[in-house]
Amino acid sequence: MFETVLDKIRGLLGSKSLSDADFAEELDKKAAAKGLNWRISVVDFLTLVGIDSSRENRDALAAELGLPPDLKSGSAEKNEALRKAVFKKIAQSGGNVPKALMD
């Protein structure tokens, strides 16, 4: 599932590579017209990049990224942990992700 996230982001970046693009700036441009707050909401982030943000998909992504299984599905705590984990993994994959998004 994470590879799908990366593919969708690459599609949004056009000809720019993950490492060359200003990740936050590019997503801010896309989000502005849609009223999505992707910086603080994993649901908004997934919606913005074109991925089903259902609880089931978020749980699958959380499992893939190694989040603790004891985090309650759909909870604010799990969603926040998932948001940080997604941005950290994007950075590990070469993405130019601001540190503030991973903390």
N, C-alpha and C positions, 0 to 999 in steps of 0.2 A: 504494500500500500504506500509506503514512503516513496518508492520509486515513482509512483503515479503523482505524488505531490511534487517531486522534482521535475517531472515531465511537464506538469501544468505550469510551474513557475517558469521554466525555460520557454514555454510557449508565450507567456506574458511578456517576457524580456525581449522577444524578437531575436534580432541578430546578436545581441549582447550575450556574453558568457556570464555564468553565475559569479565568477570572480571579478569581472569587469563592471558589472552593473551595480548601481546603487540600489540594492534590494528594497530598502525602505522607501526611497523616493519613487521607484517604479510602482510599488504597491499602493502608496499614498495616492498617486495619480489615478489608478484604477478604482480605488475605494471611494474617492471624493464624489464621483457621480452616483454611487450606489448607496451612500450613507452607511458604509460598513466600518466598524472600528476594529480592524484586523490586529492592531497592535496589542490590544488587551483581551480579545475574544478569539479563542481557537475556532469557535463556530463561524464567526465572521471571516476569519482567515481562510478556512476551508471553502466557505461559500465563495469568497472572492476569487480563489484560484480555480473554482469550478469542480469541487469535489463534494459529494454528498456528506453533509455534516451531521448525519444522524448519530444517535448514541451508539448504535452498533458499529458504525464505521470509526467513530472516535475510540471506542473500546478496542477495536482491532488494531488501530494505529498505536494506541497506548501499549498494547501487548507487544507489538513489533519493536517498539522503541525501548522496551524493558522497564516500563513504569511498574511500581509495586502493585501486585494483584489485589491488595487489600484496600486500595482506594475505591470508594464507592462510585459506581458507574453513574455518570451524569452530574456528579457533585462539582461544586465550584472548585474544590481542592484538586480534583482529578483533572478538570478542564485547564486549570492554571498550570499544573505540572505538565500536562500534555503540550500546552502552548510553548512553554520553555523548552521542552524536549525537542519539539519540532524545529524550533529556531536554532537550537544547538546543533542538531543533526544537519540542517541546511548549511550552517557554517562549517561543519566538519566535512561536508561534501564540496566545499570550495566557495560557498556563497558569502558575499560581502554583507554580513548581518551585523547591525549595531549591537554592541555588548549589552546595552540597556534592554534589548528584547529578550535576552537570554537569562537575565537576573531576576 
